[in-house]
Amino acid sequence: MRELYLDFIDEPLNTSRRLQTNTGIYQDYLLDKNGIKLHLILLDTRTDYHKPTGDYLGPAQLAWLAHQLATTEADVTLIGSGVQVLPMRNSPMEEYGWESKRGVF
C-alpha cells in the first residue's frame, strides 16, 4: 500500500519517505520565505488506524508529532491531515481519539 501511494504522488526514488520503509507516510517540511519560517506537518491517518479505539495515529507517529511540535523554531506551524485534528464536540466520528492526544495538542 505504501509503495502504491508513493508511486501515485510521484515521490522520487531516493527520498527519505521511500528509504524508510518501516514507518508511516508522515512527513514534515521547513520552509523559509522572506524571513518567515513555516513548519508544514503532514500526518498519515491510514497506516496505523486502530478501528476499536478510532485512533488514527499510532504510537510512533504520535511521539514524532509531539517532538516536532516541541522542537520547532518556526513562526507558523500548519498541520495537514485527512481527518480533523482537533475535536469538534458535536461530531465524534471526525476526531482522532481526542483523549489519547491531550498531551500533544
N, C-alpha and C positions, 0 to 999 in steps of 0.2 A: 504494500500500500504506500509506504514512504517513497519508494523509488518512482512509482507511478505519479504521485503528486509532484515530486521534484522535476520529473520529466515534463509534466503538464505546464509548470510555471517556467520552463526553460532554465532551471538552475544550472549554472556551469558545473562541469565535472570536477573541478578542483577546489570547490568552496568548502568551508568548514561544515556546512549542512550536509554535503554529500559524504564527507570523510568521517563524520561522527555518526555511525550507524546505530549506536545503542541509546540514542536519545530521541525525544520527540522532535517536532519540526518547529520549535520555538526559536526565536532569533531576536537580536536587538541591534540597532544601528545608532551611532552617534554622529550627528550632523552639525555643522557649524556654518551659519550663514550670517554674514555681516556682524559677527561677534555674538550672535545669539546661539546658544548651544541647545540643541533639541535631542532628546533621547527617545527614540521610537522603539517600543517593545511590542513584538508580535507574538501572541500566545498560540499554542496548539491545543485546541479543545477536542481533538479527535483521538489522539494516540492513547491517552491514559484515562479515558472516560470510564467511570465506575458506576454502572447502572443502579445498583442497590442504594447508593448514597446520593446519586445525582452529582457527584464531584467530577468536574471536567479537567481539573489539573491534578496530576499525580504528585507524589512527594518530591521527586527530583525537580520537576518544573516549578513547584511552589517554592522550594528552597532557592532555586535560581532566581525567581522573580523577587523574592524578599531581598536577596543580595543585590540585585540590580537596583531596586528602589532605595536601598540603604546606602549604596555607594555612589550613586550617580552625582555628577557635578554639573548636570545640565540645568539650564534656566527653565526649561519646559520638558515635561515627560508626557508622552502620549502612549496609551496602551491600545493596541488593536486586537480585536477578538471576534470570533464568530458568534459568540453569545454575550449577553450582558455581564459586565464585570461586577458592578456594584448592584446590590439588591433593589428591586422595586417591590416594596412590601405587598403590592396588590397582585403580583404575578410570580409566585414561587417557581414556576416552570422555567423561567428565564434567568435564574441566577446560578452561580457556581456552587452552591452548597455553602452559603454565607458563613455559617458557624465556624467552619474549619479555616476560614480566611481572615478572621478578625485580627490576627497578629500582623498581617501583611498590609491591609488597607486601612 
